[in-house]
Amino acid sequence: MAGNSKRKGAMRNPGSKKGAVVGSGGQKSKGLQGKGPTPKASDRPNHPAYKRAKAAAKTEAVKQQRRQKVEKAQAETVAGRNPVVECLRAGTPATALYVALGIDADDRVAEAVRLAADRGISVLEVARGELDRITGGAMHQGLGLQVPPFDYASPDELLELAQRAGEPPLLVALDGVTDPRNLGAVVRSAAAFGAHGVVLPQRRSASMTAVAWRTSAGTAAKLPIAMATNLTRTLRDWAEAGLMIVGLDADGDVDVDGLDLATGPLVVVVGSEGRGLGRLVKETCDQTVSIPMATGVESLNASVAAGVVLAEIARRRRVAARG
């Protein structure tokens, strides 16, 4: 029995109270310290909030990549001595003028270098092979002009600028105009006849490339140009803001002589040469307008038609202003 007592006693801590020592009561105080505040839900890998935050970050990264691709696609290099000089004369925004090493310089090269230097545009001498690569193998004649993506306004900004102009707003919308030369010519006419801005759709439309800028003769620097994700929705928003929507159409409700809406807040919509106004855009118009023409002539170029109507609107507004 004595042997058994000794063995039982050996299982206890002689200096402790009677009872088992297993459990928190027998641990050091550090064992009872907390592990700090609970992490936020979005920082805990197994929490739904964490998964949502991670998915949102991935989505944003994809959008950023798409934006970068769009910007890269929109940036361009104008190639050739005449096109480069014309762009520089027109004030086309540019980031660099590339000049091939050993180029046979003429008056156009000298003018291009001088205009670029006067505007603070970097003039870079590159090997001809490198210029071939930069211009995508185009016939560059030793000159290339790097043009950045155009800085578009938003349709809301365009409307706000027009409403602050101190006169009835006059805006121009393009529906399906895919030729950049036509776009540039419309921008030029819009600026010449007092329009406050131009809007074009994001899809199925020409954009403000160097060709469009050059055709506008530099007026794109003075006239705000917006890009609409959905042109029909933009036109409806402008109609709710009090502007009347007038579309150019060969079978218009009235001809340009009867355009009595000319002196009020107005949007002039120009369609493509082939199909004209799209169905939804046409349904959004308050009125469609035609241009009387001589027999045997089918239609006018889109930019010419826009110029004719804008000139008539400008004339009527001048008459109304004289009272």
Solvent accessible surface area in square Angstrom, and as a share of the most:
residue,aa,sasa,rsa
1,M,192,0.86
2,A,71,0.55
3,G,36,0.34
4,N,65,0.33
5,S,71,0.46
6,K,156,0.66
7,R,155,0.57
8,K,136,0.58
9,G,39,0.38
10,A,85,0.66
11,M,165,0.74
12,R,142,0.52
13,N,84,0.43
14,P,135,0.85
15,G,79,0.76
16,S,49,0.32
17,K,185,0.79
18,K,180,0.76
19,G,45,0.44
20,A,97,0.75
21,V,83,0.48
22,V,139,0.80
23,G,37,0.36
24,S,76,0.49
25,G,82,0.79
26,G,52,0.50
27,Q,115,0.51
28,K,167,0.71
29,S,86,0.56
30,K,155,0.66
31,G,62,0.59
32,L,126,0.63
33,Q,129,0.57
34,G,73,0.70
35,K,210,0.89
36,G,56,0.54
37,P,130,0.82
38,T,108,0.63
39,P,76,0.48
40,K,142,0.60
41,A,35,0.27
42,S,44,0.28
43,D,83,0.43
44,R,82,0.30
45,P,87,0.55
46,N,139,0.71
47,H,57,0.26
48,P,79,0.49
49,A,19,0.15
50,Y,64,0.24
51,K,123,0.52
52,R,155,0.57
53,A,48,0.37
54,K,133,0.56
55,A,58,0.45
56,A,61,0.47
57,A,66,0.51
58,K,148,0.63
59,T,69,0.40
60,E,90,0.40
61,A,51,0.39
62,V,56,0.32
63,K,98,0.41
64,Q,75,0.33
65,Q,105,0.47
66,R,155,0.57
67,R,110,0.40
68,Q,98,0.43
69,K,144,0.61
70,V,78,0.45
71,E,97,0.44
72,K,169,0.71
73,A,85,0.66
74,Q,67,0.30
75,A,31,0.24
76,E,52,0.23
77,T,32,0.18
78,V,13,0.08
79,A,22,0.17
80,G,3,0.03
81,R,25,0.09
82,N,76,0.39
83,P,40,0.25
84,V,0,0.00
85,V,4,0.02
86,E,72,0.32
87,C,0,0.00
88,L,5,0.02
89,R,154,0.56
90,A,22,0.17
91,G,31,0.30
92,T,1,0.01
93,P,53,0.33
94,A,19,0.14
95,T,76,0.44
96,A,9,0.07
97,L,0,0.00
98,Y,33,0.13
99,V,9,0.05
100,A,0,0.00
101,L,99,0.49
102,G,83,0.80
103,I,29,0.15
104,D,120,0.62
105,A,68,0.53
106,D,50,0.26
107,D,125,0.65
108,R,79,0.29
109,V,6,0.04
110,A,61,0.47
111,E,35,0.15
112,A,0,0.00
113,V,52,0.30
114,R,129,0.47
115,L,31,0.16
116,A,0,0.00
117,A,63,0.49
118,D,105,0.54
119,R,97,0.35
120,G,68,0.65
121,I,13,0.07
122,S,58,0.37
123,V,57,0.32
124,L,79,0.39
125,E,120,0.54
126,V,24,0.14
127,A,55,0.42
128,R,114,0.42
129,G,51,0.49
130,E,65,0.29
131,L,0,0.00
132,D,59,0.31
133,R,161,0.59
134,I,38,0.19
135,T,18,0.10
136,G,71,0.68
137,G,59,0.57
138,A,45,0.35
139,M,165,0.74
140,H,8,0.04
141,Q,80,0.36
142,G,0,0.00
143,L,0,0.00
144,G,0,0.00
145,L,0,0.00
146,Q,43,0.19
147,V,10,0.06
148,P,43,0.27
149,P,46,0.29
150,F,37,0.16
151,D,132,0.68
152,Y,49,0.19
153,A,25,0.19
154,S,44,0.28
155,P,26,0.17
156,D,106,0.55
157,E,90,0.41
158,L,0,0.00
159,L,24,0.12
160,E,89,0.40
161,L,75,0.37
162,A,0,0.00
163,Q,94,0.42
164,R,157,0.57
165,A,48,0.37
166,G,80,0.76
167,E,93,0.42
168,P,54,0.34
169,P,14,0.09
170,L,2,0.01
171,L,0,0.00
172,V,0,0.00
173,A,0,0.00
174,L,1,0.00
175,D,11,0.06
176,G,8,0.08
177,V,5,0.03
178,T,91,0.53
179,D,57,0.30
180,P,36,0.23
181,R,139,0.51
182,N,15,0.08
183,L,0,0.00
184,G,0,0.00
185,A,28,0.22
186,V,0,0.00
187,V,0,0.00
188,R,129,0.47
189,S,22,0.14
190,A,0,0.00
191,A,35,0.27
192,A,75,0.58
193,F,69,0.29
194,G,41,0.39
195,A,8,0.06
196,H,27,0.12
197,G,0,0.00
198,V,0,0.00
199,V,0,0.00
200,L,0,0.00
201,P,16,0.10
202,Q,103,0.46
203,R,167,0.61
204,R,172,0.63
205,S,28,0.18
206,A,9,0.07
207,S,35,0.23
208,M,13,0.06
209,T,43,0.25
210,A,1,0.01
211,V,38,0.22
212,A,0,0.00
213,W,12,0.04
214,R,55,0.20
215,T,43,0.25
216,S,0,0.00
217,A,48,0.37
218,G,7,0.07
219,T,22,0.13
220,A,6,0.05
221,A,72,0.56
222,K,167,0.71
223,L,13,0.07
224,P,39,0.25
225,I,3,0.02
226,A,0,0.00
227,M,40,0.18
228,A,0,0.00
229,T,109,0.63
230,N,60,0.31
231,L,12,0.06
232,T,15,0.09
233,R,137,0.50
234,T,12,0.07
235,L,0,0.00
236,R,125,0.45
237,D,70,0.36
238,W,3,0.01
239,A,40,0.31
240,E,152,0.68
241,A,46,0.36
242,G,47,0.45
243,L,5,0.02
244,M,74,0.33
245,I,0,0.00
246,V,0,0.00
247,G,0,0.00
248,L,19,0.10
249,D,27,0.14
250,A,90,0.70
251,D,127,0.66
252,G,21,0.20
253,D,102,0.53
254,V,44,0.25
255,D,56,0.29
256,V,11,0.07
257,D,97,0.51
258,G,29,0.28
259,L,0,0.00
260,D,114,0.59
261,L,50,0.25
262,A,0,0.00
263,T,55,0.32
264,G,24,0.23
265,P,53,0.33
266,L,0,0.00
267,V,0,0.00
268,V,0,0.00
269,V,0,0.00
270,V,3,0.02
271,G,8,0.07
272,S,21,0.13
273,E,94,0.42
274,G,77,0.74
275,R,140,0.51
276,G,22,0.21
277,L,15,0.08
278,G,11,0.11
279,R,165,0.60
280,L,86,0.43
281,V,9,0.05
282,K,84,0.36
283,E,111,0.50
284,T,21,0.12
285,C,19,0.12
286,D,74,0.38
287,Q,38,0.17
288,T,10,0.06
289,V,1,0.00
290,S,22,0.14
291,I,34,0.17
292,P,79,0.50
293,M,79,0.35
294,A,76,0.59
295,T,145,0.84
296,G,76,0.73
297,V,77,0.44
298,E,162,0.72
299,S,71,0.46
300,L,58,0.29
301,N,57,0.29
302,A,7,0.05
303,S,11,0.07
304,V,77,0.44
305,A,13,0.10
306,A,0,0.00
307,G,12,0.12
308,V,56,0.32
309,V,0,0.00
310,L,1,0.00
311,A,36,0.28
312,E,28,0.13
313,I,0,0.00
314,A,12,0.10
315,R,110,0.40
316,R,47,0.17
317,R,39,0.14
318,R,129,0.47
319,V,71,0.41
320,A,58,0.45
321,A,90,0.70
322,R,180,0.66
323,G,101,0.97
